[in-house]
């Protein structure tokens, strides 16, 4: 019983901070009633002490309200709220920005496959017309190695298979008198490698001429192979660009069959891939400037180089997504997206990670000489639309309906127009 009574007396003497704050704003005028309830001297002493605490806390609250130590860090002078809950209407340039998640990696994805070879003999012990053995792998590239045009990609039976640039895969042997898209990419390759001049060999020609044969002999001499002046099927691999090896699927010393995948590669061009919500397609276009935020929070500029036109949805099984028929219905698989390619302006600034998550801020529009206020200053009207609360020079307040323009989500600013709103006026920022 004595312990319970002592605990009750301790609780009666505890000053509750929230009660004090409440009294400082609401009950301070009625504070004298605290005295009328006491009849003893010590009761009056405690009430007086509580009054002092009220005044001190109220003064502290006022000081905090004036200094605003919890104000926004890094606030910009333009159209930023001041500690009193006001902001100044400014006239400035404003950009509309969209921020999305993306993946940093390398552009392109290529599989290097051993082509069928009419000259390859039937497999040992196999039936005539069965699978063919192209030979034995005698050289393979290293992971991460970049192979350029005219260099050995791998070798079979000691004979190099050279990389050449072109979008048409090798599907036949090439020799004098032939024409076609494959010859049309061989000719400029030979000129680019310096095995012929553009005067001797027209790089725009798709005809295998004597000049083509002579240039091919020079390339074969540089590779240390027989100088036949023709290109046998399987002796060259055509890819759109230099190959950066990402995986080696074959085994050195193992026999390989036509159709076997030797390795996989990408280009050496850094790229950022955005899977953009299909509903935002109209907001992004080729040429838009972006800011890429890297995993270490450093930023680097880039530009949109491709915007997809076919929406795809993640598979219901949680896969990486499959190509659809262009339908924008997400079904049960998720929100449909379109691919957007971003090319960094300074590829070296993106580091060397094969793949990394990044954030891309896309600038979708810019306006000059706009009246700008913080988004927080907007007040939704019950009749629809928005208004801002303008503070006059005499301290009067009035609501002014405004029309909205561009939003800068990153900076928290919005363009507004109104018949009488001018730069330099103050608007109220509702305090939360």
Secondary structure per residue as TSV (DSSP state, phi and psi in degrees):
chain	resnum	aa	ss	phi	psi
A	1	X	-	360.0	-41.2
A	2	X	H	-65.5	-38.9
A	3	X	H	-64.6	-39.9
A	4	X	H	-65.9	-40.8
A	5	X	H	-66.2	-38.6
A	6	X	H	-65.7	-41.2
A	7	X	H	-63.9	-38.3
A	8	X	H	-64.9	-39.5
A	9	X	H	-67.3	-37.1
A	10	X	H	-63.5	-41.9
A	11	X	H	-66.1	-34.0
A	12	X	H	-70.0	-22.6
A	13	X	H	-91.8	-11.3
A	14	X	-	-71.5	131.3
A	15	X	-	-92.0	118.8
A	16	X	-	-85.2	121.3
A	17	X	H	-63.0	-40.4
A	18	X	H	-65.5	-35.0
A	19	X	H	-65.0	-38.4
A	20	X	H	-64.7	-43.2
A	21	X	H	-63.1	-39.3
A	22	X	H	-64.3	-43.6
A	23	X	I	-65.4	-33.9
A	24	X	I	-63.5	-29.4
A	25	X	I	-103.7	-24.1
A	26	X	I	-123.6	-37.7
A	27	X	I	-106.3	1.2
A	28	X	G	-58.7	-38.8
A	29	X	G	-61.9	-27.0
A	30	X	G	-98.4	14.4
A	31	X	T	-56.5	-31.7
A	32	X	T	-58.7	-21.6
A	33	X	H	-65.3	-21.3
A	34	X	H	-62.1	-32.4
A	35	X	H	-78.2	-32.9
A	36	X	H	-69.9	-19.9
A	37	X	T	-83.5	-18.3
A	38	X	-	-91.0	142.5
A	39	X	-	-118.0	-16.1
A	40	X	S	-108.7	158.8
A	41	X	H	-63.5	-43.1
A	42	X	H	-66.9	-31.3
A	43	X	H	-65.8	-41.5
A	44	X	H	-64.3	-36.9
A	45	X	H	-63.3	-42.3
A	46	X	H	-67.1	-38.4
A	47	X	H	-63.9	-39.6
A	48	X	H	-64.3	-40.9
A	49	X	H	-61.8	-40.2
A	50	X	H	-62.9	-38.8
A	51	X	H	-61.9	-38.0
A	52	X	H	-64.2	-41.0
A	53	X	H	-62.6	-39.8
A	54	X	H	-58.7	-48.0
A	55	X	H	-64.3	-42.1
A	56	X	H	-63.9	-44.6
A	57	X	H	-67.6	-40.1
A	58	X	H	-61.6	-41.4
A	59	X	H	-65.2	-39.4
A	60	X	H	-63.0	-42.7
A	61	X	H	-60.8	-40.2
A	62	X	H	-65.9	-39.2
A	63	X	H	-65.0	-41.2
A	64	X	H	-62.9	-40.2
A	65	X	H	-63.1	-33.1
A	66	X	H	-79.5	-44.2
A	67	X	H	-84.6	-25.9
A	68	X	-	49.7	63.9
A	69	X	T	-68.2	-13.1
A	70	X	T	-102.6	19.6
A	71	X	S	-63.8	168.2
A	72	X	-	-65.2	129.5
A	73	X	T	-74.5	156.6
A	74	X	T	56.3	29.3
A	75	X	-	-68.4	138.6
A	76	X	-	-88.7	148.6
A	77	X	S	-62.1	-32.7
A	78	X	T	-74.9	120.6
A	79	X	T	53.0	35.8
A	80	X	-	-103.7	147.7
A	81	X	B	-72.1	138.3
A	82	X	-	-92.1	170.6
A	83	X	T	-61.7	-16.8
A	84	X	T	-87.3	3.3
A	85	X	S	87.3	20.3
A	86	X	E	-119.7	157.6
A	87	X	E	-136.9	154.8
A	88	X	E	-100.5	132.1
A	89	X	-	-68.3	128.0
A	90	X	E	-119.9	157.0
A	91	X	E	-110.5	117.9
A	92	X	E	-160.6	172.4
A	93	X	E	-78.8	145.8
A	94	X	E	-139.5	138.3
A	95	X	E	-116.9	138.2
A	96	X	E	-89.9	128.9
A	97	X	E	-128.3	143.4
A	98	X	E	-118.6	130.2
A	99	X	E	-110.0	126.1
A	100	X	E	-136.3	158.8
A	101	X	E	-85.1	149.9
A	102	X	E	-152.3	176.6
A	103	X	E	-124.8	127.5
A	104	X	E	-90.8	132.3
A	105	X	E	-164.9	-144.7
A	106	X	E	-120.7	142.3
A	107	X	S	-73.0	148.9
A	108	X	-	82.2	151.7
A	109	X	-	-148.2	118.1
A	110	X	E	-127.6	140.5
A	111	X	E	-111.2	127.3
A	112	X	E	-97.1	114.9
A	113	X	E	-116.1	140.0
A	114	X	-	-71.0	121.7
A	115	X	-	-77.6	160.9
A	116	X	-	-62.7	146.3
A	117	X	-	-130.7	118.0
A	118	X	T	-65.7	-21.2
A	119	X	T	-88.5	-8.9
A	120	X	S	-75.1	136.7
A	121	X	-	-76.5	160.8
A	122	X	B	-60.4	153.1
A	123	X	-	-60.0	144.1
A	124	X	T	-58.8	126.6
A	125	X	T	80.1	-2.8
A	126	X	-	-89.6	161.6
A	127	X	-	-71.3	155.1
A	128	X	T	-62.6	132.9
A	129	X	T	86.8	0.0
A	130	X	S	-79.7	-163.8
A	131	X	-	-63.1	146.1
A	132	X	B	-106.8	146.2
A	133	X	E	-100.0	120.1
A	134	X	E	-74.3	-25.4
A	135	X	E	144.0	-163.2
A	136	X	E	-110.6	135.8
A	137	X	E	-73.1	118.3
A	138	X	E	-111.1	-6.5
A	139	X	E	-158.3	139.4
A	140	X	-	-136.8	150.9
A	141	X	-	-77.6	165.2
A	142	X	-	-87.3	154.4
A	143	X	T	-60.9	133.8
A	144	X	T	85.4	-10.4
A	145	X	-	-67.7	141.1
A	146	X	E	-106.8	120.0
A	147	X	E	-105.7	127.3
A	148	X	-	-103.4	171.5
A	149	X	T	-56.0	134.4
A	150	X	T	85.9	-2.6
A	151	X	S	-101.6	158.1
A	152	X	E	-70.7	129.8
A	153	X	E	-91.8	-44.3
A	154	X	E	-161.1	178.0
A	155	X	E	-138.1	149.8
A	156	X	E	-124.5	125.5
A	157	X	T	54.1	35.2
A	158	X	T	81.5	-0.9
A	159	X	E	-101.0	124.7
A	160	X	E	-68.3	144.6
A	161	X	E	-105.6	115.2
A	162	X	E	-95.0	148.2
A	163	X	E	-89.6	130.2
A	164	X	E	-126.3	156.3
A	165	X	E	-93.6	135.3
A	166	X	-	166.6	155.8
A	167	X	S	-94.3	-12.1
A	168	X	S	-94.7	119.5
A	169	X	-	-65.5	152.9
A	170	X	-	-68.1	129.0
A	171	X	-	-135.9	0.4
A	172	X	S	-159.8	161.8
A	173	X	-	-75.5	149.7
A	174	X	B	-117.5	134.8
A	175	X	-	-150.2	174.6
A	176	X	T	-59.1	136.3
A	177	X	T	97.3	-9.2
A	178	X	-	-86.6	154.6
A	179	X	B	-132.7	161.7
A	180	X	S	146.5	174.2
A	181	X	H	-64.0	-32.4
A	182	X	H	-69.0	-37.5
A	183	X	H	-69.1	-36.1
A	184	X	H	-64.4	-19.0
A	185	X	H	-100.0	-20.3
A	186	X	H	-70.8	-43.0
A	187	X	H	-58.5	-51.1
A	188	X	H	-65.8	-28.1
A	189	X	H	-63.8	-43.3
A	190	X	H	-65.9	-35.9
A	191	X	H	-68.3	-43.8
A	192	X	H	-61.9	-35.5
A	193	X	T	-77.0	-9.6
A	194	X	T	86.9	11.3
A	195	X	S	-82.0	-8.9
A	196	X	S	-156.6	155.3
A	197	X	-	-92.1	158.7
A	198	X	T	-67.0	-20.6
A	199	X	T	-74.6	-38.8
A	200	X	T	-79.7	-35.2
A	201	X	S	-130.7	114.3
A	202	X	-	-68.2	112.8
A	203	X	T	-68.3	-14.3
A	204	X	T	-92.8	-0.7
A	205	X	-	-83.9	144.4
A	206	X	-	-108.5	23.8
A	207	X	B	-109.7	132.8
A	208	X	-	-83.4	98.2
A	209	X	-	-99.5	-179.3
A	210	X	H	-62.0	-34.5
A	211	X	H	-64.9	-36.4
A	212	X	H	-63.6	-44.7
A	213	X	H	-62.9	-42.4
A	214	X	H	-64.2	-41.4
A	215	X	H	-66.2	-38.0
A	216	X	H	-66.1	-36.0
A	217	X	H	-61.8	-39.2
A	218	X	H	-63.8	-41.4
A	219	X	H	-63.9	-42.4
A	220	X	H	-64.8	-35.9
A	221	X	H	-64.9	-40.1
A	222	X	H	-65.5	-31.6
A	223	X	H	-84.5	-12.4
A	224	X	T	78.5	29.7
A	225	X	S	-116.7	172.2
A	226	X	-	-58.5	134.5
A	227	X	-	-90.2	82.6
A	228	X	-	-90.0	-23.2
A	229	X	S	76.9	7.6
A	230	X	S	-131.1	162.2
A	231	X	B	-116.8	108.2
A	232	X	-	-72.8	147.6
A	233	X	T	-61.9	132.6
A	234	X	T	96.5	-5.4
A	235	X	S	-95.5	-5.3
A	236	X	E	-144.5	147.2
A	237	X	E	-118.2	127.5
A	238	X	E	-100.9	122.3
A	239	X	E	-130.5	156.4
A	240	X	S	-63.9	-23.3
A	241	X	S	-157.6	-176.8
A	242	X	-	-57.7	148.1
A	243	X	E	-105.6	121.2
A	244	X	E	-99.8	112.1
A	245	X	E	-71.6	122.7
A	246	X	E	-107.4	-23.6
A	247	X	E	-159.0	144.3
A	248	X	E	-113.1	116.6
A	249	X	-	-99.5	-13.5
A	250	X	S	-98.3	166.3
A	251	X	-	-113.3	131.0
A	252	X	T	-60.0	131.2
A	253	X	T	89.5	-7.2
A	254	X	-	-88.4	150.1
A	255	X	E	-72.2	144.8
A	256	X	E	-120.0	146.3
A	257	X	E	-109.6	151.9
A	258	X	T	-56.0	135.7
A	259	X	T	94.9	-9.0
A	260	X	-	-75.5	140.0
A	261	X	E	-85.7	120.7
A	262	X	E	-85.4	-45.5
A	263	X	E	-157.7	168.2
A	264	X	E	-124.4	149.3
A	265	X	E	-150.5	166.1
A	266	X	E	-126.0	176.6
A	267	X	-	-76.0	174.2
A	268	X	S	-98.0	14.1
A	269	X	-	-89.7	123.7
A	270	X	E	-69.3	139.9
A	271	X	E	-147.9	153.5
A	272	X	E	-119.3	126.4
A	273	X	E	-108.1	123.7
A	274	X	E	-108.9	129.9
A	275	X	E	-96.7	93.1
A	276	X	E	-87.1	137.6
A	277	X	E	-53.6	128.2
A	278	X	G	-57.5	-27.9
A	279	X	G	-70.2	-14.5
A	280	X	G	-98.6	6.8
A	281	X	G	-57.0	-40.2
A	282	X	G	-69.3	-14.0
A	283	X	G	-86.9	-11.5
A	284	X	-	-124.9	138.1
A	285	X	-	-142.5	160.1
A	286	X	T	-60.3	132.5
A	287	X	T	101.9	-11.9
A	288	X	-	-63.2	137.2
A	289	X	E	-86.1	143.6
A	290	X	E	-133.1	164.1
A	291	X	E	-119.9	125.3
A	292	X	E	-101.4	123.2
A	293	X	E	-99.0	116.1
A	294	X	-	-82.7	168.5
A	295	X	T	-56.4	-26.8
A	296	X	T	-91.0	13.3
A	297	X	S	71.1	5.4
A	298	X	-	-76.0	152.1
A	299	X	E	-117.7	151.8
A	300	X	E	-149.0	145.9
A	301	X	E	-79.4	163.0
A	302	X	E	-160.0	-179.4
A	303	X	E	-142.5	143.7
A	304	X	E	-73.2	124.7
A	305	X	E	-112.9	-11.6
A	306	X	E	-157.8	136.3
A	307	X	E	-126.8	119.2
A	308	X	-	-66.6	158.9
A	309	X	S	-119.5	-4.4
A	310	X	S	-115.7	121.9
A	311	X	-	-83.6	142.2
A	312	X	B	-126.7	156.5
A	313	X	B	-120.7	143.4
A	314	X	-	-59.6	141.6
A	315	X	-	-66.1	153.1
A	316	X	T	-63.9	-19.4
A	317	X	T	-86.1	2.7
A	318	X	-	87.3	20.2
A	319	X	-	-73.1	-169.8
A	320	X	S	-86.7	2.5
A	321	X	-	108.9	147.4
A	322	X	B	-133.5	153.1
A	323	X	-	-69.6	133.0
A	324	X	-	-100.7	-167.9
A	325	X	S	-98.8	16.0
A	326	X	S	96.2	-2.6
A	327	X	-	-70.6	141.8
A	328	X	-	-96.3	5.8
A	329	X	-	-78.3	125.9
A	330	X	-	-78.3	-19.0
A	331	X	T	55.6	-139.5
A	332	X	T	-96.6	3.2
A	333	X	T	-87.0	-16.0
A	334	X	-	125.2	-174.7
A	335	X	-	-75.0	128.0
A	336	X	-	-67.0	144.8
A	337	X	E	-132.7	163.9
A	338	X	E	-124.3	147.1
A	339	X	E	-79.7	138.5
A	340	X	E	-128.8	124.9
A	341	X	E	-97.8	134.8
A	342	X	E	-122.7	130.2
A	343	X	E	-104.7	120.1
A	344	X	E	-63.6	139.0
A	345	X	S	-68.4	-31.5
A	346	X	S	-126.5	88.2
A	347	X	G	-56.1	-32.8
A	348	X	G	-66.0	-21.9
A	349	X	G	-77.0	-10.2
A	350	X	G	-89.5	-1.1
A	351	X	-	82.2	-162.4
A	352	X	S	-124.8	9.5
A	353	X	-	-62.3	135.0
A	354	X	S	-63.1	-36.9
A	355	X	S	-155.0	138.9
A	356	X	E	-158.4	144.8
A	357	X	E	-76.4	136.7
A	358	X	E	-137.1	169.7
A	359	X	E	-117.1	135.6
A	360	X	E	-117.8	124.3
A	361	X	E	-103.8	113.9
A	362	X	E	-101.2	125.8
A	363	X	E	-84.2	110.8
A	364	X	E	-100.5	-7.9
A	365	X	E	-174.2	152.6
A	366	X	E	-139.7	139.6
A	367	X	E	-132.3	141.6
A	368	X	E	-103.3	154.6
A	369	X	E	53.0	46.7
A	370	X	E	-98.0	145.9
A	371	X	E	-78.3	126.9
A	372	X	E	-128.1	136.7
A	373	X	E	-134.8	160.7
A	374	X	E	-64.6	145.3
A	375	X	G	-58.2	-32.6
A	376	X	G	-63.8	-17.3
A	377	X	G	-80.3	-12.2
A	378	X	-	-72.6	135.4
A	379	X	E	-118.6	122.7
A	380	X	E	-73.4	131.6
A	381	X	-	-94.8	144.8
A	382	X	T	-63.8	-24.7
A	383	X	T	-89.7	1.3
A	384	X	S	104.0	154.5
A	385	X	S	82.4	-170.9
A	386	X	E	-133.2	161.1
A	387	X	E	-144.1	164.7
A	388	X	E	-124.4	150.6
A	389	X	E	-94.9	110.1
A	390	X	E	-93.4	136.2
A	391	X	E	-104.3	120.2
A	392	X	-	-75.5	170.1
A	393	X	T	-63.6	-27.2
A	394	X	T	-88.7	5.5
A	395	X	S	90.0	-0.7
A	396	X	-	-73.6	153.5
A	397	X	E	-117.6	142.9
A	398	X	E	-150.4	146.0
A	399	X	E	-86.9	133.1
A	400	X	E	-124.5	115.1
A	401	X	E	-61.4	141.8
A	402	X	E	-134.0	152.5
A	403	X	E	-101.2	143.0
A	404	X	E	-99.3	143.1
A	405	X	E	-116.4	-126.0
A	406	X	E	-71.1	145.0
A	407	X	E	-109.9	135.5
A	408	X	E	-109.8	92.4
A	409	X	T	-62.9	-35.5
A	410	X	T	-64.3	-38.4
A	411	X	T	-95.9	-8.5
A	412	X	T	71.2	33.7
A	413	X	E	-119.4	157.9
A	414	X	E	-144.0	144.5
A	415	X	E	-82.5	133.1
A	416	X	E	-129.8	153.0
A	417	X	E	-133.4	141.0
A	418	X	-	-155.0	157.4
A	419	X	S	-63.0	-37.3
A	420	X	S	-121.4	1.4
A	421	X	-	-72.6	134.0
A	422	X	-	-132.1	158.7
A	423	X	T	-63.1	142.5
A	424	X	T	100.2	-20.7
A	425	X	-	-71.7	157.3
A	426	X	E	-103.6	142.9
A	427	X	E	-125.8	155.5
A	428	X	E	-84.8	136.6
A	429	X	-	-104.6	109.1
A	430	X	-	-58.7	128.7
A	431	X	-	-84.4	133.3
A	432	X	-	-82.4	360.0
